């Protein structure tokens, strides 16, 4: 988390609930970027697909077990579900439990910096 405060970027594995399924990808956390929190879906080599910036301000409703539609695609022993309200939409993010504090810090830091 200190690295984020010093402006260093990080990337963590993540799943995003998309309707009734989870899509695999990663969250790019870079406080120095124009978009400090970006969802990058996994794509097979040679396929195109764009990243999606999460637009702050953010409000994390909670962190809990990965349950509900599509949860069988996620290793529920390793990942935790973050429910996040962003300025433009509601996100359900499954991230590794060890990375939850880092993701929460990135969401908070982007709110503090006005991004």
Backbone as a chain_set.jsonl record, in Angstrom:
{"seq": "XXXXXXXXXXXXXXXXXXXXXXXXXXXXXXXXXXXXXXXXXXXXXXXXXXXXXXXXXXXXXXXXXXXXXXXXXXXXXXXXXXXXXXXXXXXXXXXXXXXXXXXXXXXXXXXXXXX", "coords": {"N": [[0.818, -1.187, 0.0], [2.023, 1.154, 0.604], [3.517, 1.57, -1.663], [1.583, 2.336, -3.525], [0.817, 4.801, -2.429], [3.118, 6.177, -2.941], [2.964, 6.479, -5.604], [3.399, 4.304, -7.279], [2.35, 1.807, -9.568], [0.207, -1.102, -9.537], [-0.87, -4.449, -10.366], [-3.559, -6.64, -10.065], [-4.963, -9.892, -9.923], [-8.32, -10.49, -10.924], [-11.885, -10.959, -10.914], [-14.876, -10.021, -12.543], [-18.28, -9.651, -11.921], [-20.526, -10.241, -14.42], [-23.51, -9.889, -15.222], [-24.871, -12.973, -15.006], [-22.534, -14.347, -14.697], [-18.989, -14.671, -13.962], [-16.304, -12.778, -15.159], [-12.981, -13.272, -16.081], [-9.974, -11.483, -15.369], [-7.99, -8.609, -14.756], [-7.223, -6.089, -12.306], [-5.942, -2.952, -12.753], [-4.067, -0.907, -10.869], [-3.169, 2.229, -10.545], [-2.088, 5.011, -9.267], [-0.915, 7.237, -10.459], [-1.857, 7.433, -13.006], [-4.149, 8.615, -15.563], [-6.58, 7.327, -15.314], [-6.998, 5.844, -12.439], [-7.907, 3.328, -11.533], [-8.465, 0.466, -13.245], [-10.274, -1.941, -15.055], [-9.218, -4.796, -16.667], [-10.12, -7.041, -18.94], [-9.48, -10.551, -19.379], [-8.082, -11.731, -22.339], [-7.871, -13.973, -25.078], [-4.818, -14.632, -26.823], [-4.301, -12.507, -29.584], [-6.913, -11.676, -29.791], [-9.077, -8.873, -29.598], [-9.87, -6.407, -27.194], [-11.123, -4.069, -24.955], [-9.957, -2.21, -22.124], [-11.63, -1.136, -19.12], [-12.232, 1.766, -17.425], [-12.744, 2.36, -14.006], [-14.893, 4.624, -12.615], [-14.542, 7.103, -10.258], [-16.296, 8.962, -7.686], [-15.779, 6.308, -5.246], [-17.562, 3.852, -3.386], [-17.225, 1.382, -1.127], [-19.219, -1.23, -0.373], [-18.933, -3.545, 1.047], [-17.024, -6.47, 1.988], [-16.886, -9.851, 1.29], [-17.616, -13.41, 1.187], [-17.346, -15.07, -2.001], [-20.213, -15.482, -3.634], [-23.359, -16.5, -5.134], [-24.705, -15.995, -8.515], [-22.669, -17.508, -10.982], [-20.513, -17.957, -9.296], [-19.18, -20.375, -9.06], [-17.124, -20.397, -10.879], [-15.023, -19.155, -9.726], [-12.297, -19.423, -7.478], [-13.353, -19.89, -4.477], [-12.136, -20.171, -2.056], [-9.908, -18.628, -2.119], [-10.474, -16.115, -3.206], [-12.205, -12.994, -2.522], [-15.263, -11.16, -2.392], [-15.854, -7.919, -3.427], [-18.143, -5.365, -3.125], [-18.89, -2.632, -4.937], [-19.805, 0.706, -5.345], [-19.519, 2.827, -7.994], [-19.071, 5.972, -9.691], [-20.305, 5.68, -12.135], [-21.458, 3.116, -12.294], [-22.419, -0.025, -10.699], [-20.21, -2.315, -9.258], [-19.174, -5.69, -8.943], [-16.559, -7.2, -7.653], [-14.313, -9.822, -7.619], [-11.539, -10.506, -5.855], [-8.225, -11.656, -4.962], [-7.968, -12.623, -1.552], [-5.699, -11.72, -0.179], [-5.135, -9.409, -1.545], [-7.17, -7.639, -1.061], [-6.913, -5.444, 0.872], [-5.121, -3.808, -0.594], [-6.575, -3.174, -2.946], [-8.751, -1.832, -1.808], [-7.354, 0.338, -0.718], [-6.428, 1.567, -3.076], [-8.862, 2.358, -4.231], [-9.721, 4.152, -2.294], [-7.597, 5.997, -2.301], [-7.784, 7.056, -4.89], [-10.114, 8.486, -4.631], [-9.373, 10.378, -2.761], [-7.389, 11.774, -4.134], [-8.855, 12.919, -6.075], [-9.26, 11.788, -8.52]], "CA": [[0.0, 0.0, 0.0], [2.941, 2.291, 0.596], [3.9, 1.789, -3.057], [0.512, 3.131, -4.138], [0.909, 6.177, -1.93], [4.289, 6.784, -3.57], [2.684, 6.617, -7.03], [3.703, 3.102, -8.052], [1.191, 1.026, -9.984], [0.151, -2.538, -9.273], [-1.923, -5.167, -11.084], [-3.989, -7.804, -9.302], [-5.94, -10.771, -10.554], [-9.68, -10.141, -10.505], [-13.045, -11.362, -11.696], [-15.989, -9.082, -12.455], [-19.562, -10.288, -12.234], [-21.144, -9.674, -15.611], [-24.797, -10.583, -15.286], [-24.932, -14.221, -14.254], [-21.237, -15.036, -14.732], [-17.809, -13.88, -13.626], [-15.307, -12.675, -16.221], [-11.626, -13.228, -15.55], [-9.108, -10.419, -15.863], [-7.165, -8.017, -13.713], [-7.411, -4.68, -11.971], [-4.712, -2.18, -12.81], [-4.154, 0.137, -9.85], [-2.059, 3.133, -10.833], [-2.502, 6.348, -8.826], [-0.344, 8.273, -11.303], [-2.481, 7.399, -14.33], [-5.371, 9.384, -15.732], [-7.606, 6.459, -14.732], [-6.207, 5.111, -11.451], [-8.396, 1.961, -11.344], [-8.922, 0.002, -14.562], [-10.556, -3.374, -15.224], [-8.702, -5.3, -17.937], [-10.565, -8.427, -19.099], [-8.553, -11.494, -20.005], [-8.365, -12.015, -23.744], [-6.977, -14.914, -25.724], [-3.875, -13.935, -27.703], [-4.812, -12.169, -30.898], [-8.26, -11.113, -29.713], [-9.089, -7.49, -29.138], [-10.815, -6.099, -26.135], [-10.643, -2.905, -24.259], [-10.017, -2.057, -20.679], [-12.696, -0.247, -18.666], [-11.852, 2.539, -16.237], [-13.75, 2.539, -12.968], [-14.998, 6.057, -12.4], [-14.847, 7.483, -8.882], [-15.903, 8.434, -6.376], [-16.124, 4.928, -4.954], [-18.034, 3.473, -2.061], [-17.183, -0.075, -0.961], [-20.296, -1.644, 0.524], [-18.48, -4.605, 1.921], [-16.178, -7.548, 1.493], [-17.399, -11.112, 1.817], [-17.354, -14.583, 0.351], [-17.857, -15.044, -3.373], [-21.429, -16.288, -3.714], [-24.311, -16.053, -6.135], [-24.556, -16.456, -9.897], [-21.334, -17.568, -11.551], [-19.452, -18.065, -8.3], [-18.425, -21.631, -9.196], [-15.97, -20.145, -11.744], [-14.016, -18.466, -8.918], [-11.824, -20.19, -6.322], [-13.954, -19.183, -3.353], [-11.242, -20.247, -0.908], [-8.823, -17.671, -2.314], [-10.997, -14.807, -3.587], [-13.264, -12.352, -1.749], [-16.108, -10.311, -3.219], [-16.021, -6.514, -3.045], [-19.29, -4.707, -3.751], [-18.418, -1.257, -5.064], [-20.54, 1.704, -6.118], [-18.693, 3.831, -8.648], [-19.893, 7.074, -10.18], [-21.041, 5.307, -13.336], [-22.122, 1.815, -12.209], [-22.166, -0.896, -9.555], [-19.25, -3.362, -9.606], [-18.905, -6.799, -8.038], [-15.194, -7.589, -7.965], [-13.722, -10.896, -6.835], [-10.086, -10.343, -5.849], [-7.604, -12.496, -3.947], [-8.121, -12.09, -0.193], [-4.487, -10.995, 0.21], [-5.095, -8.133, -2.253], [-8.305, -6.79, -0.689], [-6.47, -4.156, 1.42], [-4.505, -3.026, -1.663], [-7.647, -2.66, -3.805], [-9.476, -0.814, -1.031], [-6.492, 1.527, -0.632], [-6.431, 2.223, -4.386], [-10.153, 3.025, -4.384], [-9.735, 5.29, -1.382], [-6.599, 6.958, -2.765], [-8.285, 7.762, -6.077], [-11.121, 9.439, -4.142], [-8.643, 11.447, -2.07], [-6.645, 12.568, -5.106], [-9.799, 13.566, -6.976], [-9.312, 11.132, -9.841]], "C": [[0.864, 1.253, 0.0], [3.353, 2.614, -0.833], [2.842, 2.616, -3.785], [0.6, 4.586, -3.711], [2.093, 6.925, -2.543], [4.138, 6.883, -5.092], [2.984, 5.419, -7.89], [2.42, 2.346, -8.374], [1.335, -0.441, -9.623], [-0.956, -3.145, -10.121], [-2.265, -6.41, -10.282], [-4.99, -8.6, -10.118], [-7.327, -10.397, -10.053], [-10.703, -10.756, -11.445], [-14.096, -10.279, -11.512], [-17.266, -9.84, -12.791], [-20.212, -9.506, -13.367], [-22.464, -10.412, -15.822], [-24.779, -11.812, -14.401], [-23.617, -15.004, -14.281], [-20.137, -14.087, -14.277], [-16.856, -13.925, -14.812], [-13.94, -12.492, -15.594], [-10.836, -12.089, -16.176], [-8.224, -9.914, -14.748], [-7.592, -6.573, -13.469], [-6.037, -4.025, -12.014], [-4.911, -0.992, -11.874], [-2.945, 1.041, -10.015], [-2.456, 4.564, -10.477], [-1.956, 7.48, -9.687], [-0.975, 8.36, -12.685], [-3.724, 8.283, -14.373], [-6.587, 8.644, -15.19], [-6.902, 5.549, -13.733], [-6.664, 3.682, -11.17], [-9.033, 1.51, -12.654], [-9.127, -1.507, -14.524], [-10.069, -3.765, -16.61], [-9.135, -6.76, -18.08], [-9.49, -9.279, -19.752], [-9.008, -11.741, -21.437], [-7.377, -13.051, -24.247], [-6.037, -14.144, -26.64], [-4.494, -13.705, -29.085], [-6.22, -11.59, -30.893], [-8.179, -9.706, -29.151], [-10.13, -7.324, -28.048], [-10.269, -4.98, -25.29], [-10.788, -2.975, -22.761], [-11.12, -1.049, -20.348], [-12.24, 0.45, -17.392], [-13.027, 2.586, -15.277], [-13.739, 4.016, -12.603], [-15.409, 6.364, -10.971], [-15.789, 8.663, -8.838], [-16.441, 7.025, -6.154], [-16.654, 4.787, -3.536], [-18.048, 1.949, -2.007], [-18.237, -0.451, 0.066], [-19.862, -2.735, 1.48], [-17.601, -5.601, 1.193], [-16.706, -8.83, 2.114], [-17.046, -12.269, 0.91], [-17.947, -14.409, -1.043], [-19.029, -16.016, -3.434], [-22.272, -15.797, -4.881], [-24.01, -16.569, -7.519], [-23.115, -16.409, -10.37], [-20.205, -17.837, -10.583], [-18.645, -19.362, -8.4], [-17.188, -21.467, -10.074], [-14.795, -19.54, -10.978], [-13.594, -19.373, -7.769], [-12.248, -19.453, -5.057], [-13.122, -19.28, -2.076], [-10.143, -19.194, -0.944], [-9.343, -16.248, -2.524], [-12.082, -14.323, -2.631], [-13.993, -11.385, -2.67], [-16.204, -8.911, -2.63], [-17.21, -5.972, -3.824], [-18.997, -3.217, -3.745], [-19.388, -0.432, -5.907], [-19.525, 2.679, -6.683], [-19.627, 4.914, -9.169], [-20.783, 6.646, -11.339], [-21.786, 3.974, -13.262], [-21.755, 1.089, -10.92], [-21.263, -2.027, -10.033], [-19.247, -4.437, -8.53], [-17.578, -7.389, -8.483], [-14.743, -8.714, -7.048], [-12.209, -10.764, -6.97], [-9.491, -11.279, -4.8], [-7.688, -11.83, -2.57], [-6.896, -11.28, 0.228], [-4.409, -9.62, -0.441], [-6.242, -7.187, -1.894], [-7.842, -5.458, -0.087], [-5.85, -3.236, 0.354], [-5.577, -2.397, -2.559], [-8.44, -1.579, -3.075], [-8.663, 0.474, -0.92], [-6.477, 2.286, -1.957], [-7.743, 2.962, -4.62], [-10.225, 4.262, -3.504], [-8.786, 6.379, -1.874], [-7.09, 7.731, -3.985], [-9.357, 8.766, -5.691], [-10.423, 10.64, -3.519], [-7.939, 12.366, -3.065], [-7.561, 13.234, -6.126], [-9.882, 12.95, -8.35], [-10.629, 10.449, -10.056]], "O": [[0.475, 2.287, -0.543], [3.521, 3.781, -1.187], [3.178, 3.499, -4.574], [0.473, 5.493, -4.533], [2.074, 8.151, -2.652], [5.058, 7.314, -5.787], [2.845, 5.488, -9.111], [1.516, 2.26, -7.544], [2.44, -0.948, -9.43], [-1.874, -2.443, -10.546], [-1.375, -7.151, -9.864], [-5.762, -8.045, -10.9], [-7.492, -10.028, -8.89], [-10.42, -11.033, -12.61], [-14.194, -9.683, -10.439], [-17.343, -10.563, -13.784], [-20.416, -8.295, -13.286], [-22.519, -11.429, -16.513], [-24.682, -11.7, -13.179], [-23.587, -16.184, -13.931], [-20.324, -12.872, -14.216], [-16.629, -14.985, -15.397], [-13.757, -11.67, -14.696], [-11.002, -11.77, -17.354], [-7.764, -10.681, -13.902], [-8.228, -5.936, -14.309], [-5.091, -4.497, -11.383], [-5.813, -0.177, -12.069], [-1.827, 0.663, -9.664], [-3.084, 5.254, -11.28], [-2.491, 8.587, -9.644], [-0.659, 9.268, -13.454], [-4.275, 8.648, -13.335], [-7.514, 9.263, -14.668], [-6.267, 4.575, -14.137], [-5.893, 2.893, -10.624], [-10.014, 2.095, -13.115], [-8.28, -2.253, -14.033], [-10.451, -3.153, -17.608], [-8.579, -7.632, -17.412], [-8.699, -8.8, -20.564], [-10.195, -11.938, -21.695], [-6.197, -13.023, -23.895], [-6.42, -13.107, -27.182], [-5.121, -14.593, -29.663], [-6.669, -11.062, -31.911], [-7.316, -9.396, -28.33], [-11.138, -8.029, -28.009], [-9.086, -4.957, -24.953], [-11.624, -3.697, -22.217], [-11.494, -0.221, -21.179], [-11.903, -0.2, -16.403], [-14.165, 2.823, -15.683], [-12.685, 4.584, -12.317], [-16.475, 5.95, -10.518], [-16.045, 9.295, -9.863], [-17.415, 6.604, -6.779], [-16.25, 5.504, -2.62], [-18.79, 1.301, -2.746], [-18.163, -0.047, 1.227], [-20.37, -2.832, 2.596], [-17.459, -5.576, -0.03], [-16.945, -8.892, 3.32], [-16.265, -12.117, -0.029], [-18.927, -13.689, -1.23], [-18.851, -17.227, -3.301], [-21.941, -14.807, -5.532], [-23.177, -17.458, -7.699], [-22.421, -15.408, -10.189], [-19.05, -17.937, -10.997], [-17.534, -19.435, -7.873], [-16.289, -22.307, -10.026], [-13.695, -19.425, -11.519], [-14.438, -20.023, -7.15], [-11.584, -18.512, -4.622], [-13.374, -18.551, -1.117], [-9.52, -18.903, 0.077], [-8.723, -15.287, -2.07], [-12.785, -15.121, -2.011], [-13.409, -10.855, -3.615], [-16.588, -8.74, -1.474], [-17.272, -6.107, -5.046], [-18.87, -2.606, -2.684], [-19.746, -0.81, -7.023], [-18.758, 3.288, -5.937], [-20.848, 4.775, -9.089], [-21.881, 7.174, -11.513], [-22.663, 3.722, -14.088], [-20.897, 1.533, -10.158], [-21.51, -2.629, -11.078], [-19.31, -4.129, -7.34], [-17.479, -7.998, -9.548], [-14.787, -8.573, -5.826], [-11.663, -10.894, -8.065], [-10.176, -11.655, -3.849], [-7.501, -10.62, -2.445], [-7.031, -10.266, 0.914], [-3.695, -8.747, 0.053], [-6.281, -6.054, -2.373], [-8.342, -4.414, -0.506], [-6.039, -2.02, 0.402], [-5.49, -1.215, -2.892], [-8.76, -0.539, -3.65], [-9.214, 1.571, -1.014], [-6.51, 3.516, -1.964], [-7.74, 4.073, -5.15], [-10.733, 5.301, -3.925], [-9.138, 7.559, -1.862], [-6.841, 8.931, -4.1], [-9.503, 9.795, -6.351], [-10.834, 11.782, -3.726], [-7.891, 13.581, -2.874], [-7.101, 14.024, -6.95], [-10.502, 13.514, -9.252], [-10.849, 9.849, -11.108]]}, "num_chains": 1, "name": "protein.A"}
